[in-house]
Amino acid sequence: MTDDDIAAWLRDSDPSLRWQVERDLDHAPEAVWRESRSRVVTEGHGAALLALQDEDGQWAGGAYFPADASPDEPGQPWTATTWSLNSLREWGVPPDALRPDTAGLLHRNARWEYDDLPYWGGEVDACINGYTLANGGWLGADVSPIAGWLVGHRLSDGGWNCDWVEGATRSSFHSTLNALTGILDFEERTGGTPELTAARRGAQEYLLERGLMRRRSTGEVHAPWATHFAYPYRWFYSVLRAADYFRAASLHDGVGADERMAEAISLIRDARDADGTWHQQLRHEGRSWFEVDAPPGEPSRWLTFHALRVLEWWDEARRPAPA
């Protein structure tokens, strides 16, 4: 496909993706992408997921796992409240499109599966707390205790690890990126706090020092999942997802692209297929409400969008200033 073909293919998508393509790749006037964004609540994936919210404010009767989750089912089920909120927030759904006072409903009705803890108070898992911080900032809940928790639970090497409660002392790529993404979203919506911003910028170094994918001790690529691309991202780390986070952080903080990302950017560029798109390389196993992207082996609109957005940002940041 030509560049024009790819642009048209990306625009011919669900409103949850189309408005982002128009804003970030087409650089269309604000009125154009906002009109597409308004359709997310009435059409496609956004409307379908909104319709699945229960009267008590939850999805599937659970906070992180659906009420009918079984330890025998394959993969992590992705239908519960936290995963549903993550999707709606990332698709650009406004808070008032959910049930009235969803934040209050979850405060009264939702409890974490771990120790029956209250929903907006967070949990002991850094990934879950990152998601909940972002979702609370979006819905207007008081999540200040979670902000303080994330600041206080960084490990000595700079990042986070969801297994710290089991004794882990080294940070995890997955946990660190999930916490960073949640913190940045919260900062963009609320301004955050100086302590939280300092924690985020410090934790970014954990990934940058490792080139977004390598073990610091040996220099080897950390694991296959670092270089395998799949959407929805869920809780999994990938170089593409990390690079898209650093793009957003760079724009938010008003700083340039960090040269330590160069190898990761080359890997993303080289992953482009002969047809000009990025293909879905795998599927993160687990029950979902419905599919939002292509099956493995097929061209992925979401991965192609994220990759093109990252590369445009990177190339623009490295372009020499006019004399």
Secondary structure, DSSP 8 states (H G I E B T S, - for coil): --HHHHHHHHHSS-HHHHHHHHHHTS---HHHHHHHHHGGGTSHHHHHHHTT--TTS-BTTBSSS-TT--TTSSS----SHHHHHHHHHHTT--GGGSSTTHHHHHHHH-B-TTTT-BGGG--S-HHHHHHHHHHHHHHT---HHHHHHHHHT--TTSS--GGGGGT--S--HHHHHHHHHHHHHHHHHH---HHHHHHHHHHHHHHHTTTTTB-TTT-SB--GGGG---SS-TT---HHHHHHHHHHHHHHHT----GGGHHHHHHHHHT--TTSS-B------S--SS--S--TTSB-HHHHHHHHHHHHHHHHHHS----
